[in-house]
Amino acid sequence: MQLIDPLTLAATRDLAWLSRHIAEGMLLGMQHSQRRGAGIEFQQYRSYEPGDSIRNIDWKLFARSDRYYVREADQESQMHVCIVLDASASMQQPSFTYPELNKLHYAKCWVATLCWLLCRQGDRFSLLVLNDSGHHYVPAGQGDSHHRRIALALEQVQARGHWPQGSQLSAVWQYFEQPCQTVLVSDFFEASQDAGMSAFAARLHAANRPCLPLQILVEAEQTFPFDGELKIVDPEGGEIPELGAHQQRDDYLRAFNAAQRELAAQFAARECPLSVATVETPVERSLRAFIRAHGRIG
């Protein structure tokens, strides 16, 4: 499989096209599962839209009307996946290796690709984007047109502010009243500072809504490969006084690794292991690793 390199990822803004391209590459050579029985029933015709598979065109109807129509079907799905995307300011952090690519754009590509895989499986999927400025929700749906709707919503997401706290989340719990699996995509920047994301995941777990976490980092956060004098800026706080890199490295790595162990332990206790991806890792590779870790998605 030919992997999409980070520079191509950063330069491509058409998420619908990019996610399909990545997903189709992942599916090459894989045996497609088949759903048998009475779960698939014809529902309606609709006009053909760019991006629809020609396999779904009703050619007999075309011969009679000289117009393209697509057959839509209701498919009994075993799964509804709600993807929760953290759109707080820390997600603007760019890669130091590929400055054109930041956490949020990587997350958008990853989410859009997961949605296309779910689309191919016939599953239902929804999107919830969160920060303290409010939230944006795309209700659950399935099929090609819903995938395009999700991709368009993702293209418009901008990172700002903080993860919402307390009463700011009261309006979103209605989206989890029906059974679903939740995929939480974030850098978990605030998790070591307060209980915001941890409390969110814990409440979902208590409601029997499994919360599968993907943490997105840049490699430099894991390795701290800096020299000289540094000015560190907290995107959700402020500047930290300048210090020498060597002076900070040991303390930083000790604190970072301790925070990672604590975060992983929180999710492990809920039997939802933490997956970690860096923006320098091809989306195909990190998505495959996520699916292996959470067989309920694949």
N, C-alpha and C positions, 0 to 999 in steps of 0.2 A: 504494500500500500504506500502510495506517495503521500507524504505528510505536507500539510500547509505550513510554510515557515512563518515566523512571527511578523516579518515585514509585510508579507502578503496579507496576513490577518489584519494588520494595522491599516493597510491601504484600502481594504475592501469594506465599503459601508453598506452594501446591499446584503443584509443579513439573511433574507429569504434564500437568495441564490447561494451564498457562502455556506449556510448551514446544510442545505441539501447536498452541495458538492462534498462537504466533509463527511456527512452521514452516508452518502452512497459509496464513498471510498471505504468507509468502515464496514459496510455490508457486503462488499465484494468477497466472495469465497465463503461467506457464512451461509449456513442452511437456514432458510426462512421458516419460522414456525407457521403451522396452519391451524386455523380455528375451524372446527367442524360443527355440524349440527344446525339448529334453527336460529342461531344467533345473528345471522345476516339477512335482512329483509329489505326489499326495495322500498324507498321512501318517496322520492320525487325526482323530477328533472329540474335542472337549472342551466342557464346559459354558460357556455364554455368561457373560462377565464384563463389568461396567460399563466402558464405554470401548471395547469391541470394535466394529468397524464392522458395521453391519447387513448390509452386502453379503456378509459372510462367513458369515451364518447359513444353515444348510441348511433351507430352508422345507419340503421334502418330508418330512424327518425330523421337523420340528416338527408337521406335519399328522398323523403317525402316533403321536407320543409326547406331544404337547402340552407339550413342553419345548424350550427354545432350545439348539441345539448349533452350534458354530462349526467349520468345516472348517479344519484346519491342513495346511499343505503344506511339504514340504522344497523349498527353492529353492537351486539351486547358486549360491553367492555368489562373486564375484570378489574379495571384500575382507573382511578382519577388521581392524577398527580398535580398538586398545586406547587408551583415554583415561586419561592419567595426570594426576591432580589434586594439586597442591601444597596441603597443608593445614597449612602452618607458620604461626606466629603473625602474620607480616607480612601475611597475607591477610585479617586482620581490619581493615585500614586502611579507614576510611570515606571517602566523597567529602566534600570541603569544601563543595560545592554542594548535595549531597543527603545529609546525614548519616545518613539512614535506610538508605542503600545502601552496602555495603562490597564489597571485592574478591571475597570468597569467595561471597557470595550472587549477585553478577553471574556469577562463574565457574560456579556451579551451574546457573543459568538457561541460560547459553551451552552448557554440556555437555549438558544435557537436551534442548535444541533440536537440537543436532547429532545426538544419538542418535535423535531422532524422524525427522530427514531420512534417516539411515542405515536406520532401520526401514522407511521408505517405499520405499527402494531395494532392500530385501531383503537388505541386508548384515548381517554379524555384528558385534557390538560388545561390548566389555567395559570395566570401570572399575577402575582401581587408584588408591587414595587413599593418599598418603604424608606422614608426618612422623616425627620421631624417637621418637614414642611407639609406633610400629608401623605396620601397613598394613592396609587393607581391600580385598579383591578380590571383584568380581562377575564370574564367569566369562563367557566369550563366549556369546552367544545372539542370537536375532533375534525379531522380532514384537512385537505390542502388549504382551503380558504381560511380556516382557523389558524393554521400555521402562519400564513401571511399576515393575519391580524396580529398575532403575537410578535412577529418580526418587526412590523411597523411600530408597535408600542415600544419595543425595546430600542429601536433607533432613536426615539424621542426622549429616552431617559437621560437625565443629567444628574451628576453626583453633587450633593450639597448638604450642609448641616450635619445632624447627628442621627443615630438610631433613635426612633421614637420611644418614649417612656410612658408608663402608666396609662393615664386616661387617653393619651394620643392613640393607643392601640385598641381602645374600646370598640371602635367602629369596624375593626377588621375581623373580629371573632365570628361574625355571622357567616363569613366565607368558609368556615371550617365546621359548620353544623352537620353537613353530610360527610360520610366516610371518605377519606382521602389519604394519600401519602403526601408528605411535604418535603420538598428539596429546598434547603436553606443555603443560599449562595452569598457568601460574605467574606471579608478578610477578618471578621471577628475582632476588629480593632478595639471596640469598646468592652469586649468580654472580660479583659483583665482589669478594667477600671470600675465597672458596675455590673449589676446583674441583668441588664437589659435583654440581651440576646439569650442568655442562659435561661432567664425566666420565661421568655417567649417559647423556647424549645421545650422547657419543662411543662408548661401549660398544655401544649399540644400533645406531649407524651401522656399526660394525665388523662386527656380526653380521647386516648387511643387513636391519635393521629400521628403516626411515626414521622419523626423529623430527621431527615437524612442530610448531614452537613457536608458542604464543600467549602473549604477555606482556600481563598485565592491570595497568594503572596507574590512578591517579586523576590528573585533569588537573593538580592542583597540583604533582605530582611532576615534570611536564614544564615548568611555567612558574614555579614558586616565587612566587606572587602575594601575598606577605606583607609586612606593615609592622610597625614597632614592635619590642619585645623578644620573642624567641622562646625557648621551651624545647622542644627537639627530643628525642623519645623514640624510641629504637630498640626495637621490640617484641620483638626477639630478643637484646637486649643490655642497654641501660640508658639513663639520661638523659645528654644532652650539655649542657655548660654553656651558660647563656643568653648569646645574642649578639644584636646588632641585625640586623634582616632585611636591610637594605642591605649590612651588613658581610658577610653570609653569601651573598647572592644570587649574585654573580659566581663565587665559589669553588664553590658548590653546582652551578650550571648547567654550569660547566666540567667538574667531576667527573662529573656525571650524563651529559652528552653523550658524554664519553670512554668511560664504561662502556657506554653504549648502542651506540656504534660497535664496541667490542670484542665485545660479545655478538652483534650482527648479523653481524660478520665470522666468528665461530666457526660459526654456522649456515650462512652463505653458502658457506663452504668445504666443507660437506657437501651443498650444493645443496638446502638446506631453509630458504628465506628466513624471517626472523623477522617475524611479524605482531604488531602492537601495537594494543591496544584500551583505551580508558579506560572506566571504569564510567559515565561520563556519556553515552557513545555508545549508542544503541539496539542491542540484541542483534542485531536483524535486519541492521543495517548492518555491524557488525563480523564477523558470521558470513558474510555475502556476500563481504566483502573477503578473508576467510580462504580461502573456497572458490575465489575467483578466483586467489589466490596459489598454491593447491595443487590444481590440477585433478584430482589423483588422488582427492580426497575427493568432489568434486561429481558 
